[in-house]
Amino acid sequence: MAGRHGLLRARREYPRAVCQAYDLAMDSLNSSMGGAQKPAAGAETHSESDWALPESMTGRASPARAATGDKPVFAYIASLPQPQRGIAEAVDALAAKTLPNLQRSVKWGMAYYGVGDGWCFSSGGFAGHVKLMFINGAALDPVPPVSPVGMGKSTRGVELQSVDDIDEDQVAAWMTQVASVPGIGGKKR
């Protein structure tokens, strides 16, 4: 079943009732926020690559479904257009190299990364760049320069327009620092 939600392969991991409940909740939320409506039965549907990247974080970053694990994140990254795909692949590879026991998830239409309990940072494709955002990033040294809208008061990060913009040493240092403190959605360490 292809559709506006994209990455529906991840749906196979969840019982049908859970997926239907999620669809109803998202349709209700989208309707109340003036978002896109679910197409009527028999209406033309679009592939994952038909969606446009948003300019900034004003809701979901993509139609990617929330799902935990490597496969949904790899599918999300593969759905991005170039150059965002190459940037996201480089960030993902750096995270895997830097953090042992890395966990991945798709949340709010972006890739989230964590170790142990909770999520530490996210990477999402936007028009013209990839946002790499560190939860509790205001506590990092040095503090990353970007304060994103709608992602929390302490979130900080960088906007990467090309793979060459990735300062591997600095980003790896930030990943290591942020992974050493409690992330969101986990137990206090």
C-alpha positions as CSV (number, residue, x, y, z in Angstrom):
1,M,0.0,0.0,0.0
2,A,1.8,3.2,-1.2
3,G,0.5,6.5,0.0
4,R,1.2,10.0,1.3
5,H,2.6,8.7,4.5
6,G,5.7,7.1,2.9
7,L,7.8,4.3,4.4
8,L,4.8,2.1,4.8
9,R,7.1,-1.0,4.8
10,A,7.6,-0.3,8.5
11,R,3.9,-0.9,9.1
12,R,4.4,-4.6,8.7
13,E,6.0,-4.5,12.2
14,Y,2.8,-3.3,13.9
15,P,-0.6,-5.0,14.3
16,R,-3.2,-3.7,11.9
17,A,-5.3,-2.2,14.7
18,V,-2.4,-0.1,15.9
19,C,-1.8,1.3,12.4
20,Q,-5.5,2.1,11.9
21,A,-5.6,3.9,15.3
22,Y,-2.5,5.8,14.4
23,D,-4.0,6.8,11.0
24,L,-7.2,8.0,12.6
25,A,-5.2,10.1,15.1
26,M,-3.0,11.6,12.4
27,D,-5.9,12.4,10.2
28,S,-7.7,14.1,13.1
29,L,-4.6,16.0,13.9
30,N,-4.0,17.0,10.3
31,S,-7.6,18.1,9.9
32,S,-7.4,20.3,13.1
33,M,-4.1,21.8,12.0
34,G,-5.2,22.4,8.4
35,G,-2.9,19.7,7.1
36,A,-3.2,17.4,4.2
37,Q,-6.2,15.0,4.1
38,K,-6.0,11.3,3.5
39,P,-7.0,10.7,-0.1
40,A,-10.5,9.2,-0.7
41,A,-10.7,5.5,-1.5
42,G,-9.7,5.0,-5.2
43,A,-8.1,8.4,-5.4
44,E,-4.7,8.8,-6.9
45,T,-1.9,8.3,-4.4
46,H,1.7,9.5,-4.5
47,S,4.9,7.7,-3.9
48,E,7.4,8.5,-1.1
49,S,9.4,10.7,-3.5
50,D,6.5,13.0,-4.4
51,W,6.6,14.9,-1.1
52,A,8.5,18.2,-0.9
53,L,10.9,18.9,1.8
54,P,9.8,21.6,4.2
55,E,11.6,24.9,4.6
56,S,11.7,24.7,8.4
57,M,10.4,22.7,11.3
58,T,6.7,23.6,11.5
59,G,5.3,20.1,12.1
60,R,6.3,16.8,10.7
61,A,9.5,17.0,8.7
62,S,8.4,14.3,6.3
63,P,5.6,11.7,5.7
64,A,7.8,9.0,7.3
65,R,6.0,6.9,9.8
66,A,7.2,6.6,13.4
67,A,9.0,3.4,13.9
68,T,12.0,2.1,15.9
69,G,15.0,0.3,14.4
70,D,17.6,0.6,11.7
71,K,15.4,-0.3,8.8
72,P,12.9,2.6,9.1
73,V,15.8,5.1,9.5
74,F,17.6,3.7,6.5
75,A,14.3,3.8,4.5
76,Y,13.8,7.4,5.6
77,I,17.3,8.4,4.5
78,A,16.9,6.6,1.2
79,S,13.6,8.6,0.6
80,L,15.5,11.9,0.7
81,P,16.5,13.7,-2.5
82,Q,20.2,14.5,-3.1
83,P,22.1,16.3,-1.6
84,Q,20.1,15.7,1.6
85,R,20.4,11.9,1.2
86,G,24.2,12.1,1.0
87,I,24.4,14.4,4.0
88,A,22.0,12.2,6.1
89,E,24.0,9.1,5.1
90,A,27.2,10.7,6.3
91,V,25.7,11.8,9.6
92,D,24.3,8.3,10.2
93,A,27.7,6.7,9.4
94,L,29.5,9.1,11.7
95,A,27.0,8.3,14.5
96,A,27.5,4.6,14.0
97,K,31.2,5.0,14.1
98,T,31.2,7.3,17.1
99,L,28.6,5.7,19.4
100,P,28.7,2.0,20.3
101,N,25.2,0.5,20.8
102,L,23.6,3.2,18.7
103,Q,19.8,3.0,18.5
104,R,17.8,4.5,15.6
105,S,14.1,5.6,15.3
106,V,11.9,7.7,13.0
107,K,9.9,10.2,15.0
108,W,8.1,13.3,13.8
109,G,9.3,12.6,10.3
110,M,13.0,12.6,11.1
111,A,15.7,10.2,12.1
112,Y,16.4,10.1,15.9
113,Y,19.5,8.6,17.5
114,G,20.2,7.5,21.1
115,V,22.2,5.2,23.3
116,G,20.8,3.5,26.4
117,D,17.6,5.2,27.5
118,G,16.3,8.1,25.5
119,W,17.0,9.9,22.2
120,C,20.0,12.3,22.0
121,F,20.0,13.9,18.6
122,S,18.0,14.0,15.3
123,S,18.7,14.4,11.6
124,G,16.1,15.6,9.2
125,G,16.0,16.7,5.5
126,F,14.7,20.1,4.7
127,A,14.7,22.2,1.6
128,G,18.3,23.1,0.9
129,H,19.8,21.5,4.0
130,V,19.8,18.8,6.7
131,K,19.2,19.8,10.3
132,L,21.4,17.9,12.8
133,M,19.8,18.8,16.2
134,F,21.1,17.9,19.6
135,I,18.6,17.5,22.4
136,N,20.0,19.3,25.5
137,G,22.4,20.9,23.0
138,A,22.6,24.1,25.0
139,A,24.8,22.2,27.5
140,L,27.3,21.1,24.8
141,D,30.8,22.7,24.5
142,P,31.0,24.6,22.3
143,V,27.2,25.2,21.9
144,P,26.0,24.4,18.4
145,P,25.0,27.6,16.6
146,V,21.4,26.9,15.5
147,S,18.4,27.2,17.8
148,P,15.5,25.5,15.9
149,V,11.9,26.6,16.1
150,G,9.6,24.1,17.7
151,M,12.1,21.6,19.0
152,G,12.6,22.7,22.6
153,K,14.4,25.5,24.4
154,S,17.6,23.6,25.0
155,T,17.9,22.0,21.5
156,R,20.8,23.3,19.4
157,G,22.3,22.1,16.2
158,V,23.7,22.8,12.8
159,E,22.3,23.1,9.3
160,L,24.3,21.2,6.7
161,Q,24.0,22.2,3.1
162,S,26.6,19.7,1.8
163,V,28.6,16.8,3.0
164,D,31.6,19.2,3.1
165,D,29.9,21.2,5.8
166,I,30.2,18.3,8.3
167,D,33.1,18.9,10.7
168,E,33.5,15.3,11.6
169,D,35.7,15.9,14.7
170,Q,33.3,18.6,16.1
171,V,30.1,16.6,15.3
172,A,31.6,13.4,16.8
173,A,32.5,15.4,20.0
174,W,28.9,16.7,20.2
175,M,27.5,13.2,19.7
176,T,29.7,11.8,22.4
177,Q,28.9,14.7,24.9
178,V,25.1,14.5,24.3
179,A,25.0,10.7,24.6
180,S,26.6,11.0,28.1
181,V,23.5,12.8,29.5
182,P,19.9,11.6,29.7
183,G,18.0,11.9,26.4
184,I,14.3,12.5,25.9
185,G,11.9,9.6,26.4
186,G,14.3,7.6,28.6
187,K,15.0,7.1,32.3
188,K,17.2,9.5,34.3
189,R,20.8,8.2,34.5
